[in-house]
Amino acid sequence: QVQLVESGGGLVQPGGSLRLSCEASGRISRSVFCSNIMGWYRQVPGKQRDLVARITRDNSTGYADSVKGRFTISRDKTKSTVYLQMNSLKPEDTAVYYCNIVPANRAYWGQGTQVTVSS
């Protein structure tokens, strides 16, 4: 069982940027980053949790239409960390952001990190 920890969220004005990070809590569990497709998900209270970005072992990426051109997912294999660079943020990007493998494993969900975009 892997423990994933998200960080980097906060309050930002529309048009601003944030970079989120996702890492495993231990050396053994960090093997998930080189063995699985990793993804970033987001959820607004009362709505479903949606996949917004994913990255494969060979660093191929994919994005939801709602974030394409604004968000960039990347991974640092040395640090066993996955990142989400979020640019040109909009109020509708406000959500709790989570990382997980793709497809998601329910046992891996962490606490997420809150992103609030507001003027």
C-alpha positions, 0 to 999 in steps of 0.5 A: 500500500502506497501513501501519496502526499500532495502539496503546493496548493493555495490561494491565487488570483485569476491568471496566476500560477501554482505548481503542485507536487506529489510524492510517496511517503517512503522509499519502497512505495516510491516505486509506484512512480516508475511502474505506473501511469501517474495522474492528477485529479481534481474535485469540487464538493458535490461533484465527481473527481475528474482526471485532468492530467496524466503521464506515462513511464516514458513521459508521454502526457495527456490532458483534459480539454478544460486544462489543455494548454494551461497545465503541464504534468511532469515527473522527476524520476530522481526525486520520485515526484510528479508535478503539475504546473498550473498557469493562467488559472481561472476561478473554475479551476478551484478544487481539491487536487489529488494524485494517483495512478491511472486508473485510480486505486481507491486505497491510494487517495491522499488528503489532496491540496486545495487550490482556490482561484479568486480575485 
